[in-house]
Amino acid sequence: MEVPCIAVPQADGEETRQALAAAGVLDDDHRIVGEEGTLYIPVTDPDGVPEGFETTTRALPARETTQTPADRLGYEPSLERLGDVVIVDEDDPDRAAEIADAVLASDLPARSVLNRASKIKGELRVRDWELLAERADAETELSPTETVHREYGHEFLVDLAAVYFSPRLATERHRVVEQVQPGERVLDMFAGVGPFAIPAASQGAEVVAVDLNETAVEYLRENARRNGVSDAITAVAGDVREVATDYQGWADRLIMNLPHSAGAFLETAVGLAGEECVIHYYDIQHDSDPFGPGIEAIRAAAEPEYDVAVETEHVVRSYAPHELNVCLDVRLTKS
Ligand SMILES: C[S@@+](CC[C@H](N)C(=O)[O-])C[C@H]1O[C@@H](n2cnc3c(N)ncnc32)[C@H](O)[C@@H]1O
């Protein structure tokens, strides 16, 4: 049966799906279908579709009813999904095991179920994991903590046991990457497996991606290959304070995603900045003054050598009670 839908290029699929969901018109009763680079996303009400999308009709298959972990448990467990890995955050071992069993027995496309076993730790920002369950018949060479995550048309191979990665920052990364212009020189000072660096290279930038975690840099190189941007990215394993000596005055744009301690790297950032440079500075601050301390620290590091203009004060997410994860987009211009 023909149903109303939106036709978009494959690369815009996730952004469009989210926009339609936010507008309350995503039709969950039919499947999204991809054909020759175009995605057909079903909608419930063509009149409610946000401006800028063109509606069409197409025969899309109905979704079969799926069984969720909540259907089996009788309560809604708190779960996060990263690719085909399901993450739970459960202190009670019996309850953790019950949730893991329900996940594997449900129709969720889960290969393994992990429990958070520590907080994020140390300079490399990695946490410990407990493997609760894994699908015995999974045909894969990936370890239970490895998975492929897809975000705004890019794919990232990640090993949660060895690198930092959070899918919760996808929208924020997209906000930043959309500002990147072709030909720009972008330096990602804390690049992880490349979720800023790789899409920035896809925008046409020349990218240098640095991380202290050698394993993260290996994954970044693999991810650059998977996304067809190896030629545009120089991936460097090391402390960015040392790597920076090779890139003095080089960058048009700096990404500083190390929110607890980015302030300690501002001197390095100013050394990397070219005549004009935009810095995306991530910070965690009390909600009574989430931007003031970052702005003060940037001015202290960059003035009077540079004029400092704060272009955006952006709240990324709530981090803890009364603590916000924020981003400052700041333009430095040589005085
Ligand atoms: C919060 S993670 C962000 C990773 C990535 N930007 C992302 O969004 O997934 C911070 C990263 O900074 C790296 N790091 C910490 N200290 C560093 C340093 N001195 N030089 C370079 N990288 C560092 C850690 O290994 C970690 O991968």
The ligand as an SDF file (V2000), in Angstrom:
LIG
                    3D

 27 29  0  0  0  0  0  0  0  0999 V2000
   36.1050   13.3430   26.2230 C   0  0  0  0  0  0  0  0  0  0  0  0
   37.1230   12.4010   25.1310 S   0  0  0  0  0  0  0  0  0  0  0  0
   36.5630   13.0570   23.5690 C   0  0  0  0  0  0  0  0  0  0  0  0
   36.8270   12.1790   22.3810 C   0  0  0  0  0  0  0  0  0  0  0  0
   36.1390   12.6260   21.0940 C   0  0  0  0  0  0  0  0  0  0  0  0
   36.3310   14.0240   20.8200 N   0  0  0  0  0  0  0  0  0  0  0  0
   34.6760   12.2770   21.1090 C   0  0  0  0  0  0  0  0  0  0  0  0
   33.8160   13.1610   21.0080 O   0  0  0  0  0  0  0  0  0  0  0  0
   34.3600   11.0770   21.1940 O   0  0  0  0  0  0  0  0  0  0  0  0
   38.6940   13.1510   25.3750 C   0  0  0  0  0  0  0  0  0  0  0  0
   39.8480   12.4990   24.6520 C   0  0  0  0  0  0  0  0  0  0  0  0
   41.0270   13.2690   24.9350 O   0  0  0  0  0  0  0  0  0  0  0  0
   42.1380   12.4010   24.9990 C   0  0  0  0  0  0  0  0  0  0  0  0
   43.2110   13.1000   25.7390 N   0  0  0  0  0  0  0  0  0  0  0  0
   43.3160   13.3170   27.0630 C   0  0  0  0  0  0  0  0  0  0  0  0
   44.4250   14.0200   27.3410 N   0  0  0  0  0  0  0  0  0  0  0  0
   45.0340   14.2900   26.1600 C   0  0  0  0  0  0  0  0  0  0  0  0
   46.2100   14.9900   25.7840 C   0  0  0  0  0  0  0  0  0  0  0  0
   47.0060   15.5540   26.6960 N   0  0  0  0  0  0  0  0  0  0  0  0
   46.5210   15.0700   24.4720 N   0  0  0  0  0  0  0  0  0  0  0  0
   45.7240   14.5000   23.5290 C   0  0  0  0  0  0  0  0  0  0  0  0
   44.6090   13.8090   23.8350 N   0  0  0  0  0  0  0  0  0  0  0  0
   44.2500   13.6970   25.1280 C   0  0  0  0  0  0  0  0  0  0  0  0
   41.5820   11.1490   25.6740 C   0  0  0  0  0  0  0  0  0  0  0  0
   42.3580   10.0100   25.3580 O   0  0  0  0  0  0  0  0  0  0  0  0
   40.1530   11.0790   25.0690 C   0  0  0  0  0  0  0  0  0  0  0  0
   40.1130   10.2350   23.9430 O   0  0  0  0  0  0  0  0  0  0  0  0
  1  2  1  0
  2  3  1  0
  2 10  1  0
  3  4  1  0
  4  5  1  0
  5  6  1  0
  5  7  1  0
  7  8  2  0
  7  9  1  0
 10 11  1  0
 11 12  1  0
 11 26  1  0
 12 13  1  0
 13 14  1  0
 13 24  1  0
 14 15  1  0
 14 23  1  0
 15 16  2  0
 16 17  1  0
 17 18  1  0
 17 23  2  0
 18 19  1  0
 18 20  2  0
 20 21  1  0
 21 22  2  0
 22 23  1  0
 24 25  1  0
 24 26  1  0
 26 27  1  0
M  CHG  2   2   1   9  -1
M  END
$$$$
